[in-house]
Amino acid sequence: MSITWAKVRKVWAITGTIVLVATVGWALLAFRANDTARDALHGDERVSVEAADGVWHFEPAVATPGAASLLFFPGGMVDPVAYAPLLRDVAAHGHRAMLVALPRRGAFGGAEDPALLAHARALTTDAGSRWVVAGHSKGGKVAALFAHAHPEHTAALVLIGTSHPRDVDLSDAAFPVVQVLGDRDPIASIERANRNRRNLPADASRIVVEGGNHSRFGEYGFQPGDRFAAVSRERQREATLSALLSALASVQPASNDPAMHTTMEPSP
């Protein structure tokens, strides 16, 4: 029985199509926000949640006077809602938090779109807030780009599950920088982060989540190329939350922050 090249090419074409469809299907499922994330979008007596123009606003019912705010960028291809539980927890501790979607989920140059940084810059015009800028994975790249472009509006930078900054030099940054990495994360491994260490300030700190992988920095599926975590989602989120809250607490209120000024009534 003879096998012609036409038959071989047909078999390869069919096989390639099946692999492509399976890969795309897996990716679509992997990057979807889970039920825990979607539940976090519902407001309650502690936190209100509103969405508009690709931004989710998490507002604490009782804000801490003079508290810094959080500007957060999601990972590439990930449904931004996957980070809602993390930002909701931040707001529950008295800090305003904003989750900014990446254009085209960061694909096809979406993460490098100048309009994204301009949009994020417009969100930080509130003179009564100091901003901690953070992001996961490719969102960490965007956070680093924002901090580099707008250092006067960046009180601290938290890089989560990312080996960036790779393309900008923040070694002279005046604001504190924190890296949060998982020791089972091959996508943003400690080794990859070390290669770009020269682009961070000498006093930048690093937190390593033991057993943490890449996907569990958000509430979504198992990302292609990742390793299985050896820690629960809740524990990894708690470690990330702790890093964000520490950065927010370290930010001193601006001298012109209205929340820090009160009017004293004269004594009778």
URPEQUI-V614002 format. One record per backbone hydrogen bond with DSSP energy under -1.0 kcal/mol. CO is the residue of the C=O (numbers start at 1). NH is the residue of the N-H. E is the energy in kcal/mol with one decimal. If there is no record, write none. Layout:
co: {CO;CO}
nh: {NH;NH}
e: {E;E}
This chain:
co: {4;5;6;7;8;9;10;11;12;13;14;15;16;17;18;19;20;21;22;23;24;25;26;27;29;30;31;34;35;36;38;39;46;47;48;50;52;54;55;56;57;58;59;64;69;70;71;72;73;75;79;80;81;82;83;84;85;86;87;88;90;90;91;94;96;97;98;99;102;103;104;105;107;113;113;114;115;116;117;118;119;121;122;126;130;131;132;133;134;135;136;137;137;138;139;140;141;142;143;144;145;146;150;151;156;157;158;159;160;170;176;177;178;179;180;181;182;189;190;191;194;196;197;199;201;205;207;209;209;211;212;214;215;218;219;223;232;233;234;235;236;237;238;239;240;241;242;243;244;245;246;254;257;258}
nh: {8;9;10;11;12;13;14;15;16;17;18;19;20;21;22;23;24;25;26;27;28;29;30;31;32;221;79;38;39;40;41;42;61;44;59;57;55;101;52;99;50;97;48;67;132;98;134;100;136;78;82;83;84;219;87;88;89;90;91;92;93;95;94;64;70;58;72;56;105;106;107;77;110;116;117;118;119;120;121;122;123;124;125;129;69;155;71;158;73;160;139;140;141;142;143;144;145;146;147;148;149;150;153;154;133;178;135;180;137;173;157;205;159;207;161;209;185;193;194;195;197;199;200;170;204;179;181;183;212;230;184;217;218;220;34;226;236;237;238;239;240;241;242;243;244;245;246;247;248;249;250;257;260;261}
e: {-1.8;-2.7;-1.9;-2.4;-2.6;-2.4;-2.5;-2.7;-2.8;-2.1;-2.4;-2.5;-2.5;-2.7;-2.5;-2.6;-2.8;-2.7;-2.5;-2.5;-2.6;-2.0;-3.2;-2.1;-1.0;-1.3;-2.5;-1.9;-2.4;-1.1;-1.3;-1.5;-3.2;-2.6;-2.6;-3.8;-1.1;-2.8;-2.5;-2.4;-2.0;-2.3;-2.7;-2.4;-3.1;-2.7;-2.8;-2.8;-1.8;-1.2;-2.5;-2.2;-2.1;-2.5;-2.2;-2.7;-2.0;-1.7;-2.4;-2.2;-1.1;-1.3;-2.2;-1.8;-2.6;-3.0;-3.0;-2.4;-2.1;-2.3;-2.2;-3.3;-1.4;-1.6;-1.0;-2.1;-2.4;-2.6;-2.6;-2.0;-1.2;-1.0;-1.0;-1.5;-3.5;-3.2;-2.7;-2.5;-1.8;-2.6;-2.6;-1.1;-1.0;-1.9;-2.4;-2.3;-2.4;-2.7;-2.5;-2.2;-2.3;-3.0;-1.6;-1.4;-2.7;-2.6;-1.3;-3.0;-2.2;-1.9;-2.3;-2.2;-3.1;-3.3;-3.4;-3.5;-1.3;-2.4;-2.2;-1.2;-1.3;-2.0;-1.9;-2.3;-1.8;-2.4;-2.8;-1.8;-2.0;-3.0;-2.7;-1.3;-1.6;-1.1;-2.3;-2.0;-2.2;-2.6;-2.5;-2.1;-2.0;-3.0;-2.4;-1.7;-2.2;-3.0;-2.1;-2.0;-2.6;-2.6;-1.5;-1.9;-2.0;-1.5}
